[in-house]
Amino acid sequence: MSFSSRRFRKQEIKLEQEHNFDGLLSNKWNFRKESVGREDVIPMWVADMDFETAPAVQEAIVDRAERGIYGYARVTKEYNAAVIGWFEKRHQWTIQPEWLINTPGVVTALYIGVQAFSQIGDYILIQTPIYHPFFRVIHKTKRKVLENPLVKTQNGYEIDFADFEQKIIAYKPKVFILCNPHNPLGKVYTREELIRLGEICIDHNVQIIVDEIHCDIVYSGTKHISFATLGEQFANHAVICTAPSKTFNLAGLRNSNIVIPNVEIRNNFKEVLEFVGIPKPSLFPLIATQAAYEKGEEWLDQVLAYIEENRDYATDRIEKNLPKLTVNHPEGTYFLWVDFNAYGLSKEELEKFLIDEAGVWFNQGYIFGTQGEGFVRINIACPRSLLEKALAQIETAIKKLV
């Protein structure tokens, strides 16, 4: 028995334990002073978890690392089978191996897709507030942002379909980037919503790129529906972006599986991928992804249950102790979208207040678009003790504010 096998055989899944991040090069934990000026601020911003990844993933990486040879790698049949098996079982989606393309991340795939299916100066349609790199992708590729704002209601956020189609008719966007489950809102789109969006895009020849990176982070009572499972016409009009990074806390390993059923669309995507020089997949991302999809399901189920309890705890506590705040109840992702507008602070004042007075570091809502001003995105994929501490610090700071 190898050292690594002995090490991980009895390892338990650790969710309650706060970890020591010293020396891990963690973007969230190790650069707080440089980023926001405080070493003691609680970081709950960037989208990774504070949990160790699945034991099977750790073991697979250590076993391979011990071999000491780190040459070029390539995708295997076993790797593809692991990806395909995961989506078949978890999402009832049958993927063919030839549909799969690897990229170093979903954002990379968005850059590739926008360049493959549009020209400089074209409009790209998004639903705001939205994951802020969407804006960067559009601006950096010299395209134009076209917004279909989601409408805030008492029951969450809804789609303005009339505005969606009118914008397409008026501005003729070449690409619609859909985020489902939605970041930062935690909205999980219904089948009816997806079909209507898809039909409008197909009718007006708008290429659909779907960011489904959070597809596995969905709470009880809600079902994620992959766009490609709606029917052949929808699958053949779409680029579906998936990754194990959010599901298994592997963001630092940079690996995504992009699924493109339509051969012409797939070839166009590949042409740009090769033109800009995106490298072939690296060794350890392949090792980790295969292990995660083959052996990580039990770990994920425990993590999902824990995060859902965090969601319920946080929303209940905020509604009870901070009634002037409004929390959007997420159906998916590990984010809370919280409205601080009742306190009348500017976006600059809110950011400074939370860091300097409350000692918490969240993503500020304005980076997700103008509809996000006065909101914050809170990452709740952390030990409960950390969440409790952060909320207590906000409560104390707000008492001084009022």
DAVEN-V723556 format. One line per field, one symbol per residue. ss: DSSP state (@ for helix, = for strand, . for the rest). A space follows every 10 residues. Layout:
ss=???
//
This chain:
ss=..@@@@@@.. .......... .......... .@@@@@.... .==....... ....@@@@@@ @@@@@..... ......@@@@ @@@@@@@@@@ @.....@@@= ===..@@@@@ @@@@@@@... ..====.... ..@@@@@@@@ ...====... ===..===.. @@@@@@@@@@ @...=====. .......... @@@@@@@@@@ @@@...==== =......=.. ......@@@@ .@@@@..=== ===.@@@@.. @@@..====. ..@@@@@@@@ @@@@@..... ..@@@@@@@@ @@@@@.@@@@ @@@@@@@@@@ @@@@@@@@@@ @....===.. .=..=====. @@@...@@@@ @@@@@@@@.= =.==@@@@.@ @@..=====. ...@@@@@@@ @@@@@@@@@@ @.
//
